Every structure is written in C-alpha cells, then in structure tokens.
C-alpha cells in the first residue's frame, strides 16, 4: 500500500468525481482509476460504488476513510515533531476566519509580538470551516462556534458576545437601556443574508421570541449599518459589532431576551498536532482574551 494511493483515495472520497480530481491532481483519469483499483484489489473490497459517470463511497470506503485520515495526519504530525526536534520551527499556518474585522485588534497585536510568523487567512462563512479543518485545507479556524459540534474537532471559546439592536438615534428604542426582542414584533428589520453565520444565529433569537421578523432588506454588513443610519429599519447584531459601528447616527441597545450569547473562539482538527506557529497563535489568543466574558 503506497502513500500516493491513500492521498488519491482521500481526494476522490472528498470530491466523488473522477474528472475533477484528475484535473486537480494533474493526472489522467485512467491513471487515477488504475491507482484506486490497485488499492481496492489489495484490500479485497470496493471502496467506491459506480453510478455511470458518478461515484460514491461504499460502506467499506466510508470506514476506511476515517483510518486513512488518521494515518496521514499522524504522518504530518511526525514530520512536524522531527522538524522541531531538528530546530526547524514552522513560521506559517492557514487560518479560516469569520468576520476579519472582529479580530483586527488581535491580529495586529499578534503581528507585533510575532513579526516572523505569517498567517494565511481564508474567509469562511457558515460551517464551511468544519470540512476545511477535517480535509486539512486550513489548520485552524477563528470565529463563531455556536452552530458546530463536530466530534472530529476541538474547540476553545475565547469570549462570549451578547446581542444588541442597532437603531437610529432618533428611533424610540434609542432612549432605552435594554430591550426584550419579543416587544419588537412590529418593527422593520434589516437583516444579513440567511447564508451568513451571524444571521443564522439571529434567526434563532427571532424563533425564541416567537415571531417572524418583518424584513425590509437583506444586505451585507456595511449597507446594513448605513440603512440603520438612514432610519430605514433596525438590525440585530453582536454587541461588539454594534460598538464598532463608526456611523454617528447609529446607537445600540442590549437585548436581554432571549439571553443567548454568541460563542467566539478557535477550532482545530483533534488529530492535528500544533506546529510552532499554531501554538504561538493559540497561546497568544487565549491570553489576549483572558478576562473577557466567558
């Protein structure tokens, strides 16, 4: 059994499409198929089920995939350990990021402390980071953790963010210190697109408040703030985001019901050993947010 066979198998298990995988690996389709068939012959079972031009993992393939993932990660961990034992420390890693501006101060402080470490950042919405971590396309993720509970990942909450309403300063709610979202049923709401991680969390607040919001607009973060400034409607967001809004005509009111808080933190593949750069970032992040609400 060769390492190349296992790598091809995992890539094909992920894509379930021979043509696209062959193109990505820059090899011919017959070469890819031949490699997989040799692996199947050695195991004595079919790893994939063929459906015309399409394929899917067989029951044997689904079981085998978990062990192959563990084996390849173990090899990478071994390479990391050997390199560090030899005095060669990794100075870069790939980080999935949700809402980069939320972490701007952290990234700035980390760069000053560790100027030689490079972080390759990749924007991640929703739960995209889960598969990206499992497939090793990223090494670590920083962002919202509420909607994820994968048994293959480890999580570290850095802080809990309360939720607030963003309102125009002329809006009646601007004079209140806090608000029960259930009293806002007749308000006009400016929401983010439903595919975004934050809006999915906000939808839970509406559900717990037992009403469907009267949405007058769905847009991105920047336009949302501008529309609130024009008193076009109100918007639910995190307290931190509300405080960071630079528009002078916008203020915020903390939501006391529902009392849900958004978990912000780090996630990584349980099987992966931190290299030097990852460990520095993890330790720095935990220390940076020590004392914040948890």
LOTIVO-220020 format. One record per residue (C-alpha): x, y, z. Coordinates in Angstrom, 3 decimals. Layout:
N
X | Y | Z;
...
REM end
This chain:
294
0.000 | 0.000 | 0.000;
1.522 | 3.304 | -1.096;
1.123 | 6.769 | 0.388;
0.129 | 8.151 | -3.010;
-2.745 | 5.672 | -3.228;
-4.080 | 6.857 | 0.120;
-3.796 | 10.515 | -0.843;
-5.648 | 9.889 | -4.115;
-8.302 | 7.902 | -2.266;
-8.974 | 10.746 | 0.190;
-9.170 | 13.315 | -2.568;
-11.622 | 11.161 | -4.520;
-13.632 | 10.476 | -1.350;
-13.961 | 14.231 | -0.857;
-14.947 | 15.161 | -4.420;
-16.660 | 11.927 | -5.561;
-15.889 | 12.956 | -9.141;
-13.091 | 11.317 | -11.125;
-12.738 | 14.033 | -13.762;
-12.395 | 16.974 | -11.357;
-9.980 | 15.076 | -9.087;
-7.805 | 14.014 | -12.028;
-7.657 | 17.625 | -13.208;
-6.809 | 18.866 | -9.705;
-4.031 | 16.271 | -9.334;
-2.853 | 16.928 | -12.906;
-3.016 | 13.258 | -13.885;
-5.104 | 11.351 | -16.420;
-8.427 | 9.775 | -15.466;
-7.175 | 6.260 | -16.378;
-4.137 | 6.758 | -14.120;
-6.341 | 7.818 | -11.210;
-8.775 | 4.945 | -11.753;
-5.899 | 2.453 | -12.006;
-4.407 | 3.680 | -8.722;
-7.718 | 3.264 | -6.899;
-8.355 | -0.168 | -8.421;
-4.941 | -1.376 | -7.186;
-5.818 | -0.182 | -3.693;
-9.205 | -1.916 | -3.851;
-7.556 | -5.114 | -5.082;
-5.133 | -5.086 | -2.153;
-7.984 | -4.549 | 0.323;
-10.210 | -7.069 | -1.410;
-13.283 | -4.810 | -1.331;
-14.706 | -1.972 | -3.468;
-14.090 | 1.439 | -1.921;
-16.444 | 3.226 | -4.309;
-19.769 | 2.465 | -5.898;
-20.032 | 3.433 | -9.560;
-23.193 | 5.086 | -10.906;
-22.438 | 5.797 | -14.544;
-20.095 | 8.794 | -14.524;
-20.704 | 9.413 | -10.843;
-19.200 | 7.598 | -7.859;
-19.862 | 7.482 | -4.135;
-18.109 | 5.898 | -1.189;
-19.110 | 2.309 | -0.489;
-19.745 | 1.180 | 3.110;
-16.175 | -0.174 | 3.076;
-14.866 | 3.140 | 1.777;
-16.636 | 5.130 | 4.494;
-14.975 | 3.036 | 7.196;
-11.571 | 3.066 | 5.501;
-11.626 | 6.863 | 5.016;
-11.563 | 7.602 | 8.754;
-8.480 | 5.453 | 9.258;
-6.698 | 6.907 | 6.241;
-7.345 | 10.425 | 7.537;
-5.868 | 9.479 | 10.893;
-2.845 | 7.831 | 9.263;
-1.994 | 10.779 | 7.032;
-2.432 | 13.274 | 9.860;
-0.189 | 11.104 | 12.054;
2.491 | 11.264 | 9.366;
2.185 | 15.062 | 9.200;
2.397 | 15.242 | 12.990;
5.534 | 13.109 | 12.846;
7.110 | 15.402 | 10.274;
6.304 | 18.386 | 12.500;
7.920 | 16.745 | 15.528;
11.046 | 15.745 | 13.593;
11.440 | 19.248 | 12.155;
11.123 | 20.892 | 15.569;
13.488 | 18.361 | 17.107;
15.940 | 19.363 | 14.382;
15.462 | 23.021 | 15.314;
13.268 | 23.922 | 12.358;
10.089 | 25.638 | 13.522;
7.107 | 26.336 | 11.272;
6.521 | 30.066 | 10.905;
3.235 | 29.995 | 8.998;
-0.164 | 28.317 | 9.057;
-3.545 | 28.533 | 7.325;
-6.358 | 30.142 | 9.311;
-10.060 | 30.170 | 8.446;
-11.626 | 33.453 | 9.578;
-15.197 | 34.606 | 10.066;
-15.644 | 38.411 | 10.049;
-11.975 | 39.507 | 9.842;
-12.703 | 42.998 | 11.199;
-13.869 | 41.492 | 14.520;
-10.383 | 40.069 | 15.027;
-8.419 | 43.026 | 13.636;
-7.051 | 44.089 | 17.036;
-5.972 | 40.524 | 17.844;
-4.188 | 40.097 | 14.510;
-2.449 | 43.443 | 14.907;
-1.252 | 42.647 | 18.435;
-0.098 | 39.166 | 17.409;
1.898 | 40.536 | 14.451;
3.726 | 42.937 | 16.753;
4.561 | 40.110 | 19.165;
5.495 | 37.588 | 16.456;
6.581 | 39.558 | 13.356;
8.169 | 36.486 | 11.755;
5.013 | 34.351 | 11.810;
2.820 | 34.539 | 8.727;
-0.880 | 33.694 | 8.860;
-2.560 | 32.815 | 5.573;
-6.191 | 33.842 | 6.127;
-9.195 | 32.382 | 4.334;
-12.728 | 33.736 | 4.637;
-15.150 | 31.115 | 5.999;
-18.936 | 31.533 | 6.254;
-21.438 | 29.280 | 7.985;
-19.931 | 25.907 | 8.873;
-17.519 | 25.796 | 5.943;
-14.652 | 25.600 | 8.406;
-15.679 | 22.138 | 9.652;
-14.954 | 20.339 | 6.375;
-11.967 | 22.611 | 5.732;
-10.379 | 21.521 | 9.037;
-11.205 | 17.853 | 8.538;
-9.816 | 17.929 | 4.988;
-6.738 | 19.881 | 6.179;
-7.374 | 22.796 | 3.809;
-6.907 | 25.039 | 6.855;
-5.020 | 24.380 | 10.086;
-7.188 | 26.390 | 12.471;
-10.362 | 28.480 | 12.495;
-11.331 | 31.580 | 14.449;
-14.925 | 32.764 | 14.567;
-18.372 | 31.757 | 15.803;
-18.687 | 28.284 | 17.315;
-22.394 | 28.075 | 18.197;
-23.523 | 26.062 | 15.174;
-20.752 | 23.461 | 15.231;
-20.383 | 20.308 | 17.333;
-18.259 | 18.007 | 15.173;
-16.718 | 15.126 | 17.110;
-13.633 | 15.441 | 14.913;
-12.829 | 18.966 | 16.092;
-11.641 | 20.596 | 19.289;
-12.955 | 23.996 | 20.372;
-11.716 | 26.807 | 22.606;
-14.091 | 29.648 | 23.442;
-12.241 | 32.969 | 23.674;
-15.169 | 35.132 | 24.723;
-18.975 | 35.340 | 24.736;
-20.630 | 38.218 | 22.948;
-24.069 | 39.467 | 23.955;
-26.548 | 40.598 | 21.305;
-27.814 | 44.126 | 20.677;
-30.160 | 46.106 | 18.480;
-28.637 | 48.707 | 16.194;
-31.034 | 51.638 | 15.866;
-31.029 | 55.172 | 14.579;
-30.555 | 57.692 | 17.382;
-33.967 | 59.190 | 16.539;
-35.719 | 55.831 | 16.964;
-37.804 | 55.497 | 20.187;
-35.750 | 52.438 | 21.221;
-32.597 | 54.577 | 21.291;
-33.755 | 56.025 | 24.631;
-33.951 | 52.617 | 26.338;
-31.117 | 50.861 | 28.168;
-32.138 | 47.331 | 27.182;
-34.820 | 45.576 | 25.164;
-36.834 | 42.372 | 25.115;
-36.835 | 41.238 | 21.486;
-40.398 | 39.935 | 21.900;
-41.579 | 43.549 | 22.069;
-40.137 | 44.271 | 18.600;
-42.511 | 42.158 | 16.551;
-43.902 | 45.154 | 14.651;
-40.538 | 46.717 | 13.867;
-38.934 | 46.762 | 10.406;
-35.716 | 44.738 | 10.343;
-32.642 | 44.988 | 8.169;
-31.082 | 41.527 | 8.084;
-27.983 | 39.923 | 6.654;
-28.221 | 37.205 | 4.029;
-29.512 | 33.940 | 5.526;
-26.385 | 32.071 | 4.425;
-24.224 | 34.033 | 6.862;
-23.247 | 32.535 | 10.188;
-24.398 | 35.583 | 12.147;
-27.842 | 35.739 | 10.520;
-28.387 | 32.047 | 11.269;
-27.733 | 32.816 | 14.934;
-30.004 | 35.879 | 14.792;
-32.779 | 33.739 | 13.305;
-32.632 | 31.635 | 16.475;
-33.327 | 34.770 | 18.507;
-36.380 | 35.524 | 16.383;
-37.557 | 31.926 | 16.755;
-37.210 | 32.049 | 20.556;
-39.049 | 35.381 | 20.534;
-41.896 | 33.605 | 18.728;
-42.212 | 35.860 | 15.702;
-41.046 | 36.100 | 12.113;
-39.376 | 39.468 | 11.530;
-40.774 | 41.917 | 9.025;
-37.675 | 42.112 | 6.854;
-37.416 | 45.241 | 4.729;
-33.954 | 44.470 | 3.392;
-31.282 | 41.762 | 3.263;
-27.782 | 43.066 | 2.630;
-24.133 | 42.926 | 3.701;
-22.681 | 44.363 | 6.907;
-21.690 | 47.755 | 5.504;
-25.008 | 48.511 | 3.799;
-26.875 | 47.277 | 6.884;
-25.186 | 49.895 | 9.061;
-25.845 | 52.628 | 6.500;
-29.542 | 51.724 | 6.257;
-29.892 | 51.869 | 10.051;
-28.204 | 55.282 | 9.960;
-30.896 | 56.392 | 7.496;
-33.590 | 55.093 | 9.894;
-34.769 | 52.613 | 7.267;
-35.100 | 49.935 | 9.946;
-33.384 | 48.331 | 12.927;
-30.965 | 45.403 | 12.998;
-29.868 | 42.663 | 15.395;
-26.109 | 42.175 | 15.733;
-23.441 | 41.370 | 18.296;
-22.729 | 43.968 | 20.950;
-19.111 | 44.162 | 19.827;
-20.100 | 44.834 | 16.215;
-22.614 | 47.458 | 17.330;
-19.996 | 49.273 | 19.376;
-17.580 | 49.216 | 16.436;
-20.078 | 50.862 | 14.097;
-18.460 | 54.190 | 13.086;
-21.654 | 55.958 | 11.944;
-22.622 | 58.871 | 14.206;
-26.382 | 58.440 | 13.694;
-26.374 | 54.850 | 14.991;
-26.558 | 53.642 | 18.573;
-27.213 | 50.261 | 20.196;
-29.446 | 48.735 | 22.858;
-28.562 | 45.450 | 24.555;
-31.007 | 42.571 | 24.080;
-31.851 | 40.963 | 27.411;
-34.242 | 38.374 | 25.956;
-33.563 | 35.904 | 24.516;
-30.452 | 35.651 | 26.717;
-28.375 | 33.787 | 24.131;
-24.713 | 34.673 | 23.771;
-22.553 | 34.065 | 20.758;
-19.500 | 31.873 | 21.360;
-16.423 | 33.232 | 19.603;
-13.253 | 31.217 | 19.577;
-10.904 | 28.728 | 17.951;
-11.437 | 25.314 | 16.360;
-8.985 | 22.746 | 15.029;
-8.755 | 19.107 | 13.977;
-8.415 | 16.922 | 17.068;
-5.815 | 14.743 | 15.410;
-3.528 | 17.556 | 14.329;
-0.550 | 18.487 | 16.481;
0.068 | 22.228 | 16.668;
3.197 | 23.363 | 14.917;
5.203 | 26.233 | 16.394;
3.230 | 28.972 | 14.616;
-0.149 | 27.483 | 15.561;
0.851 | 27.076 | 19.207;
2.063 | 30.673 | 19.391;
-1.225 | 31.933 | 17.955;
-3.332 | 29.714 | 20.219;
-1.480 | 30.722 | 23.393;
-1.481 | 34.395 | 22.437;
-5.221 | 34.397 | 21.625;
-6.215 | 32.713 | 24.895;
-4.082 | 35.172 | 26.868;
-5.331 | 38.158 | 24.844;
-8.977 | 37.452 | 25.686;
-8.369 | 36.336 | 29.275;
-10.768 | 38.235 | 31.492;
-13.378 | 38.783 | 28.787;
-16.876 | 37.409 | 29.447;
-16.893 | 33.600 | 29.286;
REM end
